[in-house]
Amino acid sequence: MNDRKHARRRALTLSCLPLAGLVFSTGAHAQSSVTLYGVVDNAFAYVSNQHGQSNFYMSQGNLQASKFGLLGAEDLGGGTKAIFRLENGFNSLTGALSSSGLMFNRQAYVGLSNDRYGTLTLGRQYTPYFSMVGALGPTGVLTGATGAHPGDVDALDTTLRFNNSVTYLSPTIAGLQLSAQYALGGVPGSVATGSNFSAAVSYAYQPFALAAGYVKLKNISTSQALGSFAINSPVNSGYATAESVQLFAAAARYTLKNWMVGLNYSNVLYAPGTGSLFTNEAVFNNYGVITTYRFTPALIVAAGYSYTRASKSNGIGDPARYHQVSLEQAYSLSTRTTIYLLEAYQIARGRTLVSAGTGTSIIDAVAVVGDSQNTTPSSGRSQFVGMVGLRHAF
């Protein structure tokens, strides 16, 4: 009988949770679990202008990125846990990895978490800038596909990740939380070369929530610490050879019962170096307002407007400006399954610097809605994107 009880205590059990997926747990000397989770998101999309032609096609990862992941924790006692996360993005229309050669391209980290002292993690991670400010910005309610600022120029969507990074997240004290991250460049003899840094602070009190964050990237074209960064759209491709990039953003929200309104601002600075194909600092300022209203527990609608303006620099006397309006309607069929509609329209004005072969050129600014059209921008001043899709989380 004792042997049977001992065996039962050490047995591995498998249970299915409605939202979290699969949880594996052991009951030997410490409580531990591994959770499998993910999202599959596909849609029909219409774009009024992609390189001069309208297009009706299937698109994936629009309301949320298609992904799967493993999240694990082991209770070490005294309020301390060992934690890890492995997360991969994939194309849910073809089954292909979203990043060739990377098994866990979204996140891969391990760390320790303590209720009193906070959390320390090491690996490939999102920045505190994104985790805190992005959570209150436009992509949290409008999605990055159609709601990110043009080309995701300020990296408030999920396009910025650090490799080789160490991140500290403080516990929440009186509504205040701090986080800092440093990513090592891995260059022998020079700790600073190719290194990246991010820090952010958030505060929440009853209906109010606000956050501010900062990022400094070095040697962006060669840095081993920079996991991913969106610099492939006609908004900012001309500055891909920047020696450093500096990002600052702030966002605030006010929620009253079923209604929410928010404001956000970001500033992006590209600084040239000896090998850069531009000569003067380039600055983008982004201003945005967002709102949501929940009509029923299942039905929520959202809207947002953003204005993006570039600085006069690098021979551009009429700098680029972008006006974008984004809408979203989502209806939850269950806690895990949602039908959604997305619409966005953008107008571009002025001129911008773009990459052109081995150099750069100044062209008329073209529209590029959110970050879903980075590689398929309009050939002209305007672009409309509409989508109807289905998202299932597990």
N, C-alpha and C positions, 0 to 999 in steps of 0.2 A: 504493500500500500504506500509506504514512504517513497519507494522508487517511482511509483506512478505519479505521486504528487510532485516529486522533484522534476520528472520529465515534463509534466504539464506546465510547471513554472517556467521551464526553459524552452518551451515550444515556440516556434515562429508562427504568428497568426497573420492572416491577411483579411482586411476588411475594406469595403467600398464605401466611401463617403460621397454624398450627393454633389458637393462642390469641389472638394479637394482632390478627388481621384482615388488612387490606391495608396493605402498606408500600411507599411510593414512595421511591426513593433516587436520588441523582445522584452522580457520581464525578468532577466537574470539578476543584475545588481543595480542597473540604472535604466530609467525609462528612455527609450530611443524610438525614433520614427523616421521613415522616408516617405515623402509624399510625391506622387506622380501627378502633374497638372499640365494643362495645355489649352490651346485655342485653335479652332479651325474656322477660317473666315473667308468666304468667297462671295463675289458680286458680279452683276452685269454693270458695265460702265459705258458712258457716252462722253466723248470729249469733242468740243466744237472744232478744235484746231490742234493737231500734232504735226509739227513741221510742215504746215500748210494744208493738211487734209483732216477732215472729220473722221472719227473712229468710233465704232461700237465693238466692244470686246469684253472678255472676262478678266477680272482683276481679283487679287487676293490680298488679305491682310489690310483691309481698309478701316473698319471700325476698330479692330485690334489686330496686331500682327499675329499671323499663324505661327505657333510655336509649341514646344513641349519642354518640360523641365522636371528635374528632381530636386526637392528641397528636403534637407535632412537636419535632424537635431538629436543630440544626446544630452540628457540631464546629468551633469557632473556633480550636482549637489551645491548647496550654499547659494542658490540663485544663479549659478553659472551653467551655461550650455555650450557644447561644441556644435557648430552649425556649418552647413555647406549648401551651395546651390550650383547646379549645372543646368544651363538653359540654352536651347538651340532654336533658331528660326528656320522655317522651311517654306517652300512654295507649295501651297495646298492645292494648286491646280496641276502641278507636274510631279510633286513629291521630291523635287530637288532641294538640296541644301541652299539656304539663302546666301551663304558665303562659301565659295568653293575652298576646300581644304581645311575648313574649320568645323569641327564636330559640335562645339559649344560656342557659337559665335556671339551669342547675346551676353551670357554671364557664366563665369566659372570661378568660384571663390570658396575659401574655407576660413573659419574664424571662431572667435569666442564671444559669447554674449552674456552679460551680467545685468540683472535687474537694477542694481545700484550704480554700477560704474559705466555702463554703456556697452557698445559693440565694436569689436575690432575685426576686420576682414582683410584677406589678402587674395589677389588674383585679378581676373578680368571683370571689371565692374562699371556700372553707370556712375556718373559723377554726382556729388551732392547738389551741384547746380541744377542738374536735371531732376533728381529725385525730389527736391524740395520746391524749387521754383516751377519746374515743368508740371508738377502735380496741380498747381493752381493756375497755370497758363492756359492758352487756347487748346492745346492738343488733348488735355485731360477731358474736355467736354465736346470738342469738335473733331477730334482725331487728327493725326498728322497728315493723312492722305489729302484732306481738303481744308484743314484748319490751321496747319502750321504756317508761320510767316514765310513768305516766298522763298522756295528752295531750302527751307529750314535753315536760313542764314544764321540764326542765333542759337541753333542746336537745342531748342526747347522740346523737340521731339526725341525719339529714341535713336538718333543717328550718331551720338557721341559716347564713346566708351574708352576706358583706359586699360591697357595691359600693365602687368608688373606693378599693380597699385596696392597701396595700403590705405585703408579707409577707417576712420573713427567716427562713430555716431553716438552722441551723448544720450542719456535718458532724458525724457521730457520732464522739466521742472517748471511748475506754474505756467504751463502752456508753451514754454520756450525750449527749443531743441537746436543743437549745433552739430555740424559735421564738417570734417576736413579730409582731404585725400591727396596723396602724393604718389606719382607714378615714376619709377626709376627708368632712365633712358638706357642703361646698360652699356654705356660707352667707357672702355678702359681709360683710366686716367682723368676722366672728367665726369663727375657725378651730375653736374647741371645740364650737360648736353643731351638734348632730346627728352628731358624730364618734363612732366606736366603737373599742374597743381589745380585743385578746386576746393572751394569752401562755400558753405551756405548756412543760413540761419532761418528758422521758421518760428512763427508765434501764432497761437490760436486761442481765442477767448470767446466762448459762446458763439454768436453768429459770425464773428470776424475771424479771418485767417489771412496771414501775409507771410511772404518769404522773400529773401534776397540772396543772390549767389554770384560767384565769381569763378572764372576759369582762365588759366594762363597756359597756352600751348607753345612749345618750342620746337623748332626744326620740323615742321609738320610734314614735309615730304620724305623725311628719312627716319623719324623717330620710331623706335621700337615700342615706346610706351603708348603711342597713340593707336588704339585699336581700330576706331572708325570715326570719321568726321565728314559731314556732307559738304563737299566743295566741288560738286560736279554739275551744278546748274548754271545757266547763263547769268544768274544773279551775282555769283561770286567766283566762278571758275577762273577769272583773270587774275585772282590772287592766290592760286594754288601753290605758288612758289614763295609764299610769305615765310620769313624767318620765324616770326612769332604771331600768334593770334591771341587777343584778349577779349573776353566776353563778360559782360555784366548784365544781370537781369533782375527785375523785381516784379512781383505779382501780388494782388490782394483780392479777396472775395468777401462778399456779405451775403448770408443766407437767411431768408425769412420764410419759414414754413416750406412751401413748395417752390419758391422763387429764389434764384441766385443771380447776382450780378458781380462781375469782376473786371479789374483793370490790370494791364500788364505793360511793361516797358523793357526794352533791351537795347544794349549798345555793343557793337562788334567792331573791333579795330584790327586791321591787317597791317603789320609792320614789315617793310622790305629788308632784305639783307644783301650781302655781296653777290649772291647767286640768283636774286629775284628778277623777274621779268617786268617789274614795275618799280617806280622810283619814290613815290610818296605814300605816306600812310593813307589808308582808305578806311572810312568809317561808315557803318550802316546803323541808323536809328530806327527802331520799330516801336509803334504805339498800337495798343489793341484794347478792345472792350468785348466782353463775352457775357452771355446770359443764358439761363436755362429755366424751364418751367415744367413741373411734373403735374400733368392733368389727372392722372390716375396712378396707382402703384405700378402699372405696366407701361404707361405711355409717358414719354418725356421728349420735349423739343428743345433745341438749342440754336443759338444764333451768335454770330460774331463779326466784327469789322476790324481790319488792321490796316495801318498805313506804314509803309517802309520807305525810307529816304536815304540815299547814298550821299557822300560828301563830294565837294568839288576837289578833284585830285587827279593826278596822272593824265593831265591833258584834257579832262572832261569838264567842260564849262556848263553843261546842262545835265546835272546828275540824275540818275535813275530814280523814279518814284513808282510805288506800287500800291494800288488800292484793291483790297480784297474783301468780299462779303462771303461768309460761309454759313450754311444751314445744316441742321441734322434733325431727323425724326427717328425715334427708336421705340419699338414695341416689344416687350418681353413676353414670349410665349410661355416661358418658365423661368426659373432662377438661372438656368444655364443657356437658354436658347433665345436669340433676339433677331427680329427682322428690322432692317434699317434702311433709311433713305438719306443720301448725302447730296448736297448741291453747293457749288461754289462758283463765283465769277470774279475775275481779276482784270484790271486795266493797268497797263504799264505806260509810263511816260519817261522822256529823257533818254540819256545814253549811258552805256555801261562798258566795262572792260571785260572781254572774254578771252579764253585760251584759244589759240589758232595755230595748230600744228606745233612747232617748236617755239612759238612766240605768242604774242597777244595782239588784239586789235580792238578798236573802239567801234561799237555798233549801236543801233537803236535798241533800247531795252525792249524785251519781249515778255509776254505774260507766261508765268509758270505757277500754276495753282498748287498751294501746299508743298508737300515733298513727294507726291505720287507722280508728278510730271517732270521731275528733274532731268531725265534723259529724253523726254518727249515734250519740250516746251512748244508754245505757239510760235508760228512764224511771224506773227503780228503783235499788235498792241493788246489784244484781249484773248481770253480763254474761259470757256465754261466747262465744268465737269459735273456730271450727274451719275449717281450710283444707286442701285438697289441690291441689297445683299442679305446674307444669312450668316450669323455668327453663333458658334456653339462652343461653350467652355466646358472643360472636364477636370 
